[in-house]
Amino acid sequence: MERLTWQLYIVIMIGCFTRVLLQSEENNSKLSDTKHETGGMNPAEQIFTRLFKKRRVEQLDAVKGLLAMKSYEKQYKMVTAIAEKVFAVIQGSRVLLEGSDYIPGISVFPEDEHTLDALSNILENTALFGDVLLRLPEISQQIFSKKHEWEVLYGWSLNFCSQTNLLDRQTAKLVDLVNQELNYTERQPDYVNPYRRKQLKSNKTSKDDAIPNKTGKKKKKDYKKGPRMTLGEL
């Protein structure tokens, strides 16, 4: 009986130790995720990234409004207007940053207000056009085919954003998908633009609905002309 009690005590202790170990691993995992999100950032960087994430939510709402437009022509005009504004801002901000001491991924987080504004403008506008491009790829790439300088500038801004280490995970994933969509980087074997797939399915459904059933009409016409065969005749 005494031996059984001692064995039971050992089992209980092992169970307690296991729970403590699992809790410790869970806490370490959460701490690691937090460090990944902030990257050991100073308070100014943390405020900057929080504001950026808030801005991203607003941008996604705006893109939803763009997708709600039923007319292709209206969407095309709107995307063109967005692109004109986006790339004008990116180009101006690029000039300012290249004239400063800031080097993405190397320099400390800038304190100069003009540098911060330029940095914010590039991150926000690059992400915004990425949202548009992934959701309306045909329109966006058609615009790029007419404005090659925009495509070159966008490639630069995507690379710049990746080097800053200021992107949250969701935006970093967006940048990666855009790079693959535009073939700026090699596409992964399992790469798929989920929005392009949805759009193609939607377009196919619309086309199928629009095409009249010629076969059905022909059968109906033949049915009226010829005599009906009965089971007895078969």
N, C-alpha and C positions, 0 to 999 in steps of 0.2 A: 504493500500500500504506500509505504514511504517512497519506494523507488518510482511508482507511478506518479506520485505528486511531484517529484523532482523532474521527471520527463515532461509533465504538463507545464511546469514552470519554464522549462527550456523552450517549449513550443510557443508559449505566450511571449517570451522575450524576443524570440526570432520574429514573430509577427509584428511586434511593436517596432523592432529595428527596421523591418522591411517598410513599414508605413512611414517612418521617419525618413528613410532613404528616398522613397518615392516622392514624398513631399519636398525634400531638398532638391531633387532633380527637377521637379515641376517649378519650384521657385527660381532655380538657376536658368531654366528655359525661358521663364517670363522675363527675367533680368536680361538675358541675352537678346530677346526680342526688343526690349526697351532700348538697349544699347544700339541695336541695329537701326531702329527707327531714328534715334537721336544722333547716333554715331559719335557719342561723346561730345555733343555740341555745346557751345557756350549759350547762355541765356538769349543772346541776340539772334543766334542761329535758330534756336528752338521757336522763338516768336515768329521769325521769318518763315519757317517751314509750316507752322500752324496756319498762318495767314494764307500761305500758298495752297494748302489743302482746302481751306475754306473757299478760296477763289475757284478752285477746281470744281467744287460742288455747283457753284453758280454757273460756271461754263457749261457743265453737262446739262443743266436745265435749259440753257440757251440752245444747245445743240438739239435737244428734244423738240424745241419749237421749230427748228429748221427741218427736222425729219417729218414733222406734222404737215408740212406743205405738200399738197397733193400734186401740184403742177411741177413737172420736170424743169420747165423754163424758169419758173420762179426760184427753184432750188439752185439752178445753175447761176442765175444772176446773183443770188445771195452768197453763194460760195465764192464767186469771183470777187464780190465786194469785200468779203471777209479776208480773202487772200491778199488783196491789194493793201488793206490796212495792216494785216499781220506782218507781211514781209517788209513793209515800210518801217514798222516799229522795230523789227528784228535787225534790219540793216542799220538803222540809226543807233540802236543800242550796241550793236557790234562795234561800230566805229568808236563809240565812247569807251567801251571796255578795252578795246585794243590799244587805246591811248592812255589807259590807266596802268597801274602796277598789278592788277588782278590777273592771276593765272588759275583757271579752274583746276581743282584737285591738288594744287600746290600752295597757293597763297592762303593766308589766314582769312577768315570771314571779313569782308570789307566793312568799314565804318562810314566811309564817305557816302553821303546821301545820294549823289548822282550815280555813283557806281552801283549802289544798292537798287536804285530805280531801274537802271539798265539791266542788271542781273535778273530782277523780278520780271521785267518786260519780256526778256528772252525765254525764261522758263514758262511763263504763262501763255505766251503766244505760240510757242512751239507745241505745248500740250494741247491747246485749243485746236490748232489746225490738225493735230494728230487725231483728235476725236472726230473731226469732220472727214478727214481722209479715210479713216477706217470704215466709217459708216456710209460714206458716199464715194467709194473708190473710183468709180468710172468718171464721175464729174471732176473730181480732184485731179486725177491723172490726165484727163483731157486738158485741163487748165495748165498743168505742168508742161504738156506737149507744146503749148503755145508760148509759155514763159519759162524757157529753160533756165534763165538766171534765178528764178524763184526756186526751182528744184535744187540747184547747186547750193543756194543759200540755206535751204531747208536741211540739206545734208550736213552742212556746217553746224547749224543750230542744234540738231539732234545729237551730234557728237559732243558739242559743247555742254549740253544739259547732262549728258551721261557722266562727264568728267567732274561736274561740280560736287557730286555726292550729296546733293540737297533734295533729290527726288524721293518721295515716299514710294513704297513698294508698288502700289497700283500704277502710279505715273511712270515708274521705271519699266514696268511691264508694257505699258502703252508704247513707250519709246522703242522698246525691243520689237514689238509687233509692227510698228510703222516702218522700222528699218528693214524688216523682212518683207513687208508688203511692197516696198519700193525697190527691193533687191539691193539695198545699200549694204546689207550683210547677207551671208548665205542663209537661205531658208532651212529651218529644221525639217527633217523628214515628215514630221506630223503637223507642220504648220498649216493652219487654216484660218482665214479671216471669217469669223463667225457671222459678221454683218453682211459680207458678200454672199455667203450661203443663204442667209435669210432673204436677202434682196433678190437673188436669183430665183428662189422658190416662190417669192411673192410675184415676181414678174412672170414666171411660168404659169402660175395660177391665173393671173390676169389675162395672159394671152390665150390660155385654154378656154377661158370663159368667153373671150371675144370671138373665137373661131366657131362658125356655125357647124353643126353636125351634118356634113354633106352626105355621109353614108346613110344616116337616118332618113334624110329627105329622099334619097334615091330609093331606099327600100319602101318608103311610104308611097312613092310614085309608082313603082313597079307593082305594088300590092293593089293599087287601084286599077291598073291596066289589065292585069292577067286574072284568070279565074283561080279561085282558091281550091287547092287540092285537099280532098277529104281523106280521112283515115282509110276508108274503103278503097280509094284509088291507089293508096300505097300498098 
